[in-house]
Each structure stands twice: as structure tokens, then as C-alpha cells.
Amino acid sequence: MADALQVPFRTWFNYENGCTIPAPSILRFIELTRANPHWLLTGRGPKYQLTAAAN
């Protein structure tokens, strides 16, 4: 994940251990993982965003 976010491994390790994640990194994380922002904030609802059906 550190490589995908283009941050050093140690930085990602710090994020996983409770350091605040800067907005650009969390936005990229959401984009890469399709994590549901509401779930990340509250722990409620689906963990992942549903994709829209193709027409």
C-alpha cells in the first residue's frame, strides 16, 4: 500500500499505528481501495463503495 500511495514504508506503518493521515493520502487510499468514506469515519454502512452498473 505504501508503494501505491507513493509514501515510504515507515510512513504507512505510522499511519497504521494511529498517526493522522494527510488528506491527499487518504483520498488516494479511497480511490485505490474503493473504501466507503462514511465507513472510514463512522464504522457504519458498507466498507466498500458500490460501483455503478455500466449502461
C-alpha positions, 0 to 999 in steps of 0.5 A: 500500500505504501508503494501505491500511495507513493509514501515510504514504508515507515510512513504507512506503518505510522499511519497504521499505528494511529498517526493522522493521515494527510488528506491527499493520502487518504483520498488516494487510499479511497480511490485505490481501495474503493473504501466507503468514506462514511465507513472510514469515519463512522464504522457504519454502512458498507466498507466498500463503495458500490460501483455503478452498473455500466449502461 
